[in-house]
Amino acid sequence: MALQGTLKDFSITEIIQLIGQQLKTGVLKIRRGKNLAEISFVDGMIVHVYSNYRGKKDLIGEILVKARLITEEQLERVLKVQKETLKYLGEILVELGLLTKEDILKVITTQTYETIYELFWWEDGIFNFDLKLVESYQKIPFALSTEQVLLNILRMVDEWSEIEKKIFSPHLVFRRALGTELKSGGALSPQRLMREKLTSEQELIHNLIDGTRTVQEIIDRSLLGKFNTSEILLNLMEMGFIEVSGVQTPSLVKKVKMINFREALPFVYYGAFFIFLFLFLIYFKPNFLPLFMGSKIERVDIEAPALFVQKAQLERIRNALEIFYLEKGTYPRNLEDLVAARLLRKNDLFYRKGVSYQYELKDRQYILKH
């Protein structure tokens, strides 16, 4: 199967869905400029992902060190073994008894979802799928269904904007709400009773909250990824278990460590050029400079163009349609079915007051326009 083209012709959803449905084995490569992502498939199942743009902080070894599951010294030891044997780092960690298969599976799964999630925001780029044998993990049973991955990714895309309104900064600090651990008259408090019903992941996040850790530190320690951790924090906040205690601004040392100097280098060059140009103009004072100095710029309030609002609405509707399709096996008869399925709100169906988007289902495909 020769599969290649651009992301303007085929969406990430369509490409991954096609490979999964046809149970193909090979590697999907997606490029946008210098950025490259690779997704490996075995019989239509996702078994490995790679990207050259996520940086050192997103490598499995670095993730495990930040989660305090291994030390820097242990990572260096494992990397030496990897260089000699060319085995996957996760398998070496399990062989040496440093971690369990469950720990490695959690990291790999999170890394897979977050890499593919980022691809959903690529509006341009090229892709090609090479049919070839793929080397997967030998001792760690890792494989994800493309249908399940797409369903979860589309949910992440759809829900992130709402989560981001409350979990608006990685430097946000939470504390446990008062009274959630107390007993009243020999009986458990309502909050305590509710806590007994928390999932294992919700309890993990709740235990990591100590009034000093930031959201980013909780993400690093939990191994659940940015979306899942943020979603759980929002749920715990709505249930009354936790509350915001403040924002912890990173120190200068931390800020410097967060900078990707390779990516920042072009901005340094541009910045130096503009500083030089500014000093040149100040020193030589060319004739045209007074014209600009005497000019006035008046502020004008401009509303956000309706085009951008409509584009965002259309994207939200398309995501809801794909989630509906993955759950039901067919597209809805009308857009109101998406509201009934709680995938959209009623207001999402209108691009201006009283005028709704036009939707038509024909030959198991849909047409959406306004």
Buried (B, 14 or more C-beta within 10 A) or exposed (E): EEBBEEBEEBBBBEBBBBBBEEEBBBBBBBBBEEBBBBBBBBEBBBBBBBBEBBEEEBBBBBBBBBBEBBEEEBBEBBEEBBEEEEBBBBBBBBEEEBBEBEBBBBBBBBBBBBBBBBBBEBEEBBBBBEEEEBEBBEEBEBBBEBBEBBBBBBBBBBBBEEBEEEBEEBBBBBBBBEEBEEEEEEEBBEBBEBBEEBEEBBBBBBEBBEEEBBBBBBBBBBBBBBBBBBBBBBBBBEBEBBEBBEEBEBEEEEEEEEEEEEEEEEEEEEEEEEEEEEEEEEEEEEEEEEEEEEEEEEEEEEEEEEEEEBEEBBEBBBBBBBBBBBEEEEBBEEBBBBBEBEBBEEEBBEBEEEEBBEBEBEEEEBEEEE
